[in-house]
Amino acid sequence: FKTENRRMKIRDKILIQKFYIIVFNGIFLALGLMLLIFGVWLLFDRSDFFSVLFSSSKNQPVPYISCILLGIGSAITFTSVLGFLGSVLEIKRLLVTYMSFQILVFVTQMAILVLIFVKKEEVHNQWNNRIDEVISEYGNESLAEQEPVWNILNAVQHKMECCGRYNVTQWARNKNKENSTQIPCSCTKSSLKKWFCDVSRDSAYSMGCEEHLSTWFENNVLILTAVIISLLITQILLITLTGQLLRNIRKNNIWPNE
């Protein structure tokens, strides 16, 4: 009777632990899919300013960032499948493999989190330098392949009612105008579909776009950081629960059926 009672208690623990592993594994999978979608979005979305901005640049951090996110997202998806199968079917080898992958992914994500904080300022500076470069090249007829970048810059300036990265005077650097007084039509309320308009600088938007662009950049970094931290916390819980489940499965197999 005592043996049977002990087996029932262990089985109850196993069922509870399996339930929590499935729940947290589902959260883990959802967060991993978010990273996967974020990576695909960066790689293929051509309506996003950040992606298009670096698509024709010599310095292209976007493909590297996308590949890292796609790699981590795929690893999390694969690991989650192992977790579901191992916990539901109570297969010890799968659970051990699952824990090993969890630890590997955990260490990789810690490295990425450190990299985000170390490289964030560098990427932000590259971002600002690239915007300045685009402003200098804007309207150059020999650089027709850059038009998607210019169109998105126009959309940002028109929608946010801003002009240049820091202000309208930055457009004095552009050498592709017919005369020095011209500014982009998107820097005004004009609806003309031209690169430049003959209007005075007094009628242009006075505020630069840097604040809006920096806010967008910081928000995306913050979202990415929050997802990774959430993944790390979830993984700590999953590794702990999986270890406990393995111990209880072993205990359950030790007691003879009576």
C-alpha positions in Angstrom: 0.0 0.0 0.0 2.8 2.4 0.9 4.6 1.6 -2.4 1.4 2.2 -4.4 0.7 5.4 -2.5 4.3 6.6 -3.2 3.9 5.8 -6.9 0.6 7.8 -7.0 2.3 10.8 -5.5 5.1 10.6 -8.0 2.6 10.2 -10.9 0.8 13.3 -9.6 4.0 15.3 -9.6 4.8 14.0 -13.1 1.4 15.1 -14.4 1.7 18.6 -12.8 5.3 19.1 -14.1 4.2 17.9 -17.6 1.4 20.4 -17.6 3.7 23.3 -16.6 6.3 22.3 -19.2 3.7 22.2 -21.9 2.4 25.7 -20.9 5.9 27.3 -20.6 7.1 25.5 -23.7 4.1 27.0 -25.6 5.2 30.5 -24.4 8.8 29.6 -25.4 7.6 28.6 -28.9 5.5 31.8 -29.3 8.5 34.0 -28.4 10.7 32.0 -30.7 8.3 32.5 -33.6 8.3 36.3 -32.8 12.1 36.3 -33.3 11.6 34.2 -36.5 9.0 36.7 -37.9 11.1 39.7 -36.9 14.1 38.2 -38.8 12.0 37.5 -41.9 10.5 41.0 -41.7 14.0 42.6 -41.6 15.2 40.5 -44.4 12.3 40.8 -46.9 10.3 43.9 -46.0 11.0 46.7 -48.5 8.6 49.2 -46.9 10.6 49.4 -43.7 13.0 52.3 -43.5 15.7 50.4 -41.6 15.8 47.5 -44.0 15.7 49.6 -47.2 18.2 52.1 -45.8 20.9 49.5 -45.5 19.9 47.4 -48.5 22.1 49.4 -50.9 24.8 50.3 -48.3 28.3 48.9 -48.2 27.8 48.4 -44.4 24.9 46.0 -44.2 24.1 44.9 -40.6 20.5 43.9 -41.6 21.4 40.5 -43.3 23.6 39.5 -40.3 20.9 40.5 -37.7 18.2 38.8 -39.8 20.3 35.5 -40.0 21.0 35.5 -36.3 17.3 36.0 -35.5 16.2 33.4 -38.1 18.8 30.9 -36.6 17.7 31.5 -33.0 14.0 31.3 -34.0 14.5 28.1 -35.9 16.5 26.5 -33.0 13.7 27.5 -30.5 11.0 26.0 -32.8 13.0 22.7 -33.1 13.7 22.7 -29.3 10.1 23.3 -28.5 8.9 20.3 -30.6 11.4 18.1 -28.7 10.1 19.4 -25.4 6.4 18.7 -26.3 7.2 15.1 -27.5 9.6 14.4 -24.6 7.2 15.6 -21.9 4.0 14.1 -23.3 5.5 10.7 -24.2 7.9 10.8 -21.1 10.9 9.8 -23.3 14.0 10.4 -21.2 16.4 10.7 -24.1 14.3 13.3 -25.7 14.0 15.2 -22.5 17.8 15.1 -22.0 18.3 16.3 -25.6 15.7 19.0 -25.0 17.6 20.2 -21.9 20.9 20.2 -23.8 19.4 22.3 -26.5 17.8 24.7 -24.0 21.2 25.3 -22.3 22.8 25.8 -25.7 20.2 28.3 -26.9 20.3 30.0 -23.4 24.0 30.6 -23.7 23.6 31.9 -27.3 20.9 34.3 -26.3 23.0 35.6 -23.4 25.7 36.4 -26.0 23.2 38.1 -28.3 21.9 40.2 -25.4 25.4 41.3 -24.5 26.0 42.0 -28.2 22.9 44.2 -28.4 24.1 46.4 -25.6 27.7 46.5 -26.9 26.9 47.2 -30.5 23.7 49.2 -30.2 25.5 52.6 -30.3 27.7 51.5 -33.2 24.6 50.4 -35.2 22.9 53.7 -34.3 25.9 55.7 -35.5 25.9 53.7 -38.7 22.2 54.4 -39.1 22.8 58.2 -38.7 25.7 58.2 -41.1 23.7 56.3 -43.7 20.8 58.8 -43.4 23.3 61.6 -44.0 24.7 59.7 -47.0 21.2 59.2 -48.4 20.4 63.0 -48.0 23.6 63.8 -49.9 22.8 61.3 -52.8 19.1 62.2 -52.9 17.8 63.1 -56.4 21.0 62.0 -58.2 19.9 60.8 -61.6 22.8 58.4 -61.9 21.7 56.6 -58.7 18.2 55.5 -59.8 18.5 52.3 -57.8 18.4 54.4 -54.6 14.9 55.7 -55.4 13.2 53.2 -52.9 15.3 54.7 -50.1 14.5 58.3 -51.2 10.7 57.5 -51.4 10.7 56.2 -47.8 12.7 59.2 -46.6 10.1 61.4 -48.3 7.3 59.5 -46.6 9.0 59.9 -43.2 9.5 63.7 -43.7 6.0 64.2 -45.0 4.2 62.1 -42.4 6.3 63.3 -39.4 6.4 66.9 -40.7 10.2 67.0 -40.3 13.1 67.9 -42.6 16.6 66.4 -42.8 18.1 64.4 -40.0 18.8 67.4 -37.7 17.0 70.2 -39.6 16.4 71.8 -43.1 19.9 73.3 -43.3 21.3 69.8 -43.9 19.9 69.8 -47.4 22.4 72.5 -48.3 24.9 69.6 -48.6 22.9 68.1 -51.5 24.5 68.9 -54.8 21.7 67.4 -57.0 19.4 70.4 -57.0 18.9 72.8 -59.9 19.6 75.7 -57.5 20.8 76.1 -53.9 17.4 77.3 -52.6 15.5 74.2 -53.5 14.5 71.7 -50.9 12.7 68.3 -51.1 9.0 68.7 -51.7 8.4 66.3 -48.8 9.8 68.9 -46.4 6.7 71.1 -47.1 3.0 70.5 -47.3 3.4 70.3 -51.1 1.8 67.3 -52.8 4.0 67.6 -55.9 5.6 64.3 -57.0 9.0 65.7 -57.5 12.3 65.3 -55.7 12.8 69.1 -55.2 10.6 72.2 -55.0 11.4 75.9 -55.4 10.2 77.1 -52.0 11.8 79.2 -49.3 13.3 77.4 -46.3 10.9 79.4 -44.1 8.0 77.4 -45.5 9.7 74.1 -44.8 9.3 72.0 -41.6 11.7 73.4 -39.1 12.2 70.2 -37.0 14.6 67.5 -38.0 13.6 63.8 -38.2 16.3 62.5 -35.9 14.1 62.4 -32.8 11.4 60.4 -34.6 13.9 58.0 -36.2 15.8 57.5 -33.0 12.6 56.8 -31.1 11.6 54.2 -33.8 15.1 52.6 -33.5 15.1 52.5 -29.7 11.6 51.1 -29.6 12.6 48.2 -31.9 15.8 47.5 -29.9 13.7 47.6 -26.7 11.1 45.1 -28.1 13.9 42.8 -29.2 15.6 43.0 -25.8 12.3 42.3 -24.0 11.6 39.2 -26.1 15.1 37.8 -25.5 14.9 38.5 -21.7 11.4 36.8 -21.7 12.9 33.8 -23.5 15.8 33.6 -20.9 13.4 33.6 -18.0 11.1 31.0 -19.6 14.1 28.8 -20.3 15.3 28.9 -16.7 11.8 27.7 -15.7 11.8 25.0 -18.4 15.3 23.7 -17.6 14.3 23.5 -13.9 11.0 21.7 -14.6 12.5 19.3 -17.1 15.2 18.3 -14.6 12.6 17.7 -11.9 10.4 15.7 -14.4 13.4 13.5 -15.3 14.1 12.7 -11.7 10.5 11.8 -11.0 10.3 9.6 -14.2 13.3 7.7 -12.9 11.8 7.4 -9.5 8.6 6.1 -11.0 10.4 3.5 -13.0 12.4 2.3 -9.9 9.2 1.3 -8.0 8.0 -2.1 -9.1 4.4 -2.5 -10.3 2.4 -4.4 -7.7 
